[in-house]
């Protein structure tokens, strides 16, 4: 088991010999295609040497795979919350306009009543 890990990491050890012969330098890290050398430091984990995560329940990972991981929205098509906000704004404006009309008609009635001669 230890030998397999050492082989995967790139460390080879000899059980006999001097300390200078015990280890060799690990191979240089290889970059994935399309990765810029300047922006990726050498110590950064890549997909190849990153530890693999294993889920405890295999059925849950299958369920997650069937769900979309990314939802694209068309900016021209309103979503439900946009439509609800639009309805609320429309109702508020309508209520404000009706209140203003009622206030004006009440004021006009009072003014007309006071201007009438007895």
C-alpha positions in Angstrom: 0.0 0.0 0.0 2.8 2.4 0.9 4.6 1.6 -2.2 1.5 2.4 -4.4 1.1 5.8 -2.7 4.8 6.5 -3.1 4.7 5.5 -6.7 1.6 7.7 -7.4 3.2 10.7 -5.6 6.5 10.2 -7.4 8.7 9.3 -4.4 10.9 6.2 -4.7 12.8 4.9 -1.8 15.4 2.2 -1.5 15.5 0.3 1.7 19.3 -0.1 1.5 22.0 2.6 0.8 22.9 6.1 1.9 20.5 8.8 2.6 21.3 10.5 -0.8 20.2 7.4 -2.6 17.0 7.0 -0.6 14.9 9.6 -2.4 14.8 11.0 -5.9 13.2 14.3 -6.9 9.5 14.0 -7.8 8.5 14.6 -11.4 7.6 18.2 -12.3 3.8 18.8 -12.2 2.1 18.7 -15.5 -0.5 21.3 -16.3 -3.9 20.6 -17.8 -4.5 21.8 -21.3 -5.8 25.4 -21.5 -4.3 26.4 -18.1 -2.1 29.5 -18.1 1.3 28.9 -16.5 1.6 32.4 -15.0 -1.7 32.3 -13.0 -1.3 28.8 -11.5 1.2 28.4 -8.7 3.2 25.1 -8.4 1.7 24.2 -5.1 -1.9 24.4 -6.2 -3.9 21.2 -6.4 -5.0 20.1 -9.8 -7.8 17.6 -10.6 -5.2 14.9 -10.9 -3.7 15.1 -7.4 -6.7 16.4 -5.5 -8.2 14.0 -3.0 -11.4 12.3 -4.3 -14.5 12.8 -2.3 -16.8 9.8 -1.9 -20.4 10.2 -0.9 -21.8 7.9 1.7 -25.0 7.3 -0.2 -24.7 6.4 -3.8 -28.4 6.9 -4.6 -28.2 10.5 -3.5 -25.4 11.2 -6.0 -27.6 9.7 -8.8 -30.5 12.0 -7.8 -28.2 15.0 -7.9 -26.9 14.1 -11.4 -30.4 14.1 -12.9 -31.1 17.7 -11.6 -29.8 20.6 -13.6 -26.7 22.2 -12.0 -27.1 25.4 -13.9 -30.3 27.3 -14.8 -30.1 29.8 -17.6 -32.6 32.6 -17.6 -33.6 34.6 -20.6 -33.4 38.3 -19.7 -36.3 39.1 -22.1 -38.7 36.7 -20.3 -39.9 37.8 -16.9 -39.8 35.3 -14.0 -42.5 34.8 -11.5 -41.1 37.2 -8.9 -40.8 39.9 -11.5 -44.4 39.5 -12.5 -45.5 39.6 -8.8 -43.5 42.8 -8.2 -45.1 44.3 -11.3 -48.6 43.5 -10.1 -47.8 44.9 -6.6 -46.4 48.2 -8.1 -49.5 48.4 -10.4 -51.9 48.0 -7.5 -50.0 50.6 -5.3 -50.2 53.1 -8.2 -53.8 52.4 -8.7 -54.6 52.8 -5.0 -52.7 56.1 -4.9 -54.5 57.5 -8.0 -57.9 56.5 -6.6 -57.1 58.2 -3.2 -56.0 61.3 -5.0 -59.3 61.4 -7.1 -61.4 60.9 -3.9 -59.5 63.7 -2.1 -60.1 66.0 -5.1 -63.8 65.2 -5.3 -64.3 65.6 -1.6 -62.5 69.0 -1.8 -64.6 70.0 -4.8 -67.9 69.0 -3.0 -66.9 71.0 0.1 -66.0 74.0 -1.9 -69.1 73.8 -4.0 -71.3 73.5 -0.9 -69.6 76.5 0.8 -70.1 78.7 -2.4 -73.8 78.0 -2.6 -75.9 80.9 -1.5 -78.6 80.1 1.2 
